[in-house]
Amino acid sequence: MRMRPSLLMVLLAALAIRYPLAQAAGSRYLLTWAGDADRRDSDFLAVVDVQPNSATYRQVLRTVPVGETGTNPHHTEHAFAPGRSAFASGFGGNRTFRFD
């Protein structure tokens, strides 16, 4: 299922594009935890390429739906270590999601 970008996802991607030096040293991807604005489609994690010299720079490379709507995507970790899971909270759904 292809997710439509939410306003939050577009804003975060735009910030990463405008301020690429703000990203962690060596980081190529921006993980964006977002929800569908009209709550019809699943909340999702989006992976955006923020490596300026990449052929896919500024593109959403993948979306990972969680199978739930309206969880009010809220918190994620601030840094993600390679090979470790990423955790994201759905504030309104009282849920935490783990992404590998």
C-alpha positions in Angstrom: 0.0 0.0 0.0 1.4 3.4 -0.9 1.0 6.1 1.7 0.1 9.7 0.9 2.6 12.1 2.5 1.2 13.9 5.4 1.9 17.6 6.0 4.2 16.6 8.9 6.2 14.3 6.7 6.6 16.9 4.0 7.7 19.5 6.5 10.3 17.2 8.1 11.7 16.2 4.7 11.9 19.9 3.7 13.8 20.7 6.9 16.2 17.9 6.2 16.8 19.2 2.7 17.2 22.8 3.8 19.5 22.1 6.7 21.4 18.9 5.8 24.3 19.8 8.1 21.9 19.3 11.1 21.7 15.6 10.4 24.0 13.2 12.4 27.4 12.7 11.0 27.3 9.9 8.4 23.6 9.6 8.5 22.0 9.0 5.1 18.4 8.6 6.1 15.7 10.5 7.9 13.1 8.4 9.6 9.8 10.2 9.8 7.0 8.9 12.0 3.7 10.2 10.7 0.0 9.7 10.4 -2.5 10.1 7.6 -4.1 13.5 7.9 -7.7 12.3 7.4 -7.0 9.1 9.4 -8.2 6.8 6.6 -4.9 5.1 6.0 -2.5 3.6 8.4 0.0 5.6 10.4 3.5 4.9 9.1 7.2 5.3 9.2 8.8 6.9 6.2 12.4 6.6 5.1 13.7 9.7 3.4 17.2 9.9 1.7 19.0 13.0 2.9 22.4 12.3 1.5 23.0 15.3 -0.8 25.2 13.4 -3.4 22.7 10.5 -3.7 20.7 9.8 -6.9 17.6 9.5 -4.6 18.3 12.6 -2.5 15.0 14.1 -1.2 13.0 11.1 -2.1 10.8 8.9 0.2 12.5 5.5 -0.3 10.0 3.5 1.7 6.9 3.7 3.9 6.1 1.1 6.6 2.5 1.1 7.7 1.7 -0.1 11.2 -1.8 -1.2 10.4 -3.5 1.3 12.8 -5.0 4.7 12.2 -5.2 7.7 14.5 -2.5 6.8 17.0 -1.3 10.4 16.9 2.4 9.6 16.0 4.4 11.5 18.6 7.8 10.4 20.0 10.7 8.6 18.5 14.2 8.2 19.6 16.5 11.1 18.7 19.3 8.8 17.2 19.2 5.4 15.7 22.1 3.0 15.9 22.9 0.8 12.9 21.6 -2.7 13.4 19.3 -1.8 16.3 15.5 -1.4 16.4 13.9 2.0 16.2 10.9 2.8 18.6 8.1 5.2 17.9 5.1 6.1 20.1 1.5 6.6 19.1 0.5 9.1 21.8 -3.3 8.8 21.2 -3.2 5.1 20.7 -1.2 4.4 23.9 1.1 2.2 21.7 4.8 1.9 21.0 5.9 0.4 17.7 9.2 -1.3 17.0 10.8 -1.1 13.6 13.8 -3.3 12.5 
